[in-house]
Amino acid sequence: MTKQKWIALAALLVLLTAATFFSYRRWGQQNGSAREEILRLLPTDASAVFFADFGQLRPTPFLAQLYAWAPKSQVDAEYAQFVKDTGFDYERDLNRIAVAVENHGPDSALFAILDGKFDRQKVSAYALKNGSSTKTGARDIFSVPVAGTARNISFALLDNDRIALTNDSNLSVFLDATKRPEDVADWLRRFERLAGSPVFAVIRQDGSAGAALAAQAPGGLRSPQLSTLLDQLQWITIAGKPENDRLRVIAEGECAAESTTRQLADVLNGVVILAEGGLNDPKTRQQLDPAMRAAYLDLLKSVDVSKVDRGDTKSVRLVFEITPGFLEAARKAKPVLPNSPPSSPHPTKTPPPRKGHT
């Protein structure tokens, strides 16, 4: 997998984080123990966690579709040399990755755990050749410079099949941190809800999701009311589950106030109704490629907005499907949409029942 393909996969995950997602399935014991183990190593004061299980993703037809959709390019010479020196190729050898993001004022720190096939001797030799090593207790911590920047990446081989790394100056702070049981339980509760999904993100809200959406959303999807409601959410979860040649996306926004989730569900349904109306507008029909219009309509028709009441928390769940047709349409111009959804609540759209909802 080239850097461009990696970036395309990461971009898809970031795109999904603009919405809120959720899924309820338990994982198998063998895969689940490794999955839970890697997630338990992440810091509990993170603002966001991203997870991908490439062992589950690689054999899926959707990933093949995503690779076919991503821009093609030759393998970077620097990366080719890295593979030769370390024996590690993430396309072949990376099994799963979990990344935690910590916000430190204007800056952020990344801490990641990578599970895969690592040649300890080759990886250590590469780090010593290009960087340095220090001993912290019984642990060797390597530091290597990031090409084109003044920053370093620090990493430690926790085992023959696991590496911990960070762009922070002190890796030990993450590895040796004391975690409060209640904080661990908060994160694990949401990880368990996403157990059936090989790729997901969990975001602990700091009141910035609405502003981020307003900055990134196309003009037709910007709504001050939607941004305000998103900022009231306490947790946002995003999950993607490949089903044949398509990706089922499940998003969920969670908070304590039922009024917030009710209004958010109304606004989301309103956005869908207005988007469908914009695509059915005679002028749009003339301007938009028929295949592209059909792909966007299929996406909108797959949308299901529902509310979930867990007693102490209330949630809005959004489900939709990304199809090969949508990926192809994404290569082309964006559809013409209404300027913004009205601020007043809309009647709830009642979509047909869908299989697999939990």
Secondary structure, DSSP 8 states (H G I E B T S, - for coil): --HHHHHHHHHHHHHHTTS-B-------HHHHHHHHHHHHTS-TT-SEEEEEEHHHHTTSHHHHHHHHHS------HHHHHHHHHH---HHHHEEEEEEEEEEETTEEEEEEEEEE---HHHHHHHHHHHSEEEEETTEEEEEEE-TTSS-EEEEEEEETTEEEEESSS-HHHHHT----HHHHHHHHHHHHHTTT-SEEEEEE--S-HHHHHHHHS-GGG--HHHHHHHHT-SEEEEEEEEETTEEEEEEEEEES-HHHHHHHHHHHHHHHHHHHHHHTSHHHHHHS-HHHHHHHHHHHHT-EEEEEE-SS-EEEEEEEEE-HHHHHHTTS------S---SS----------TT--
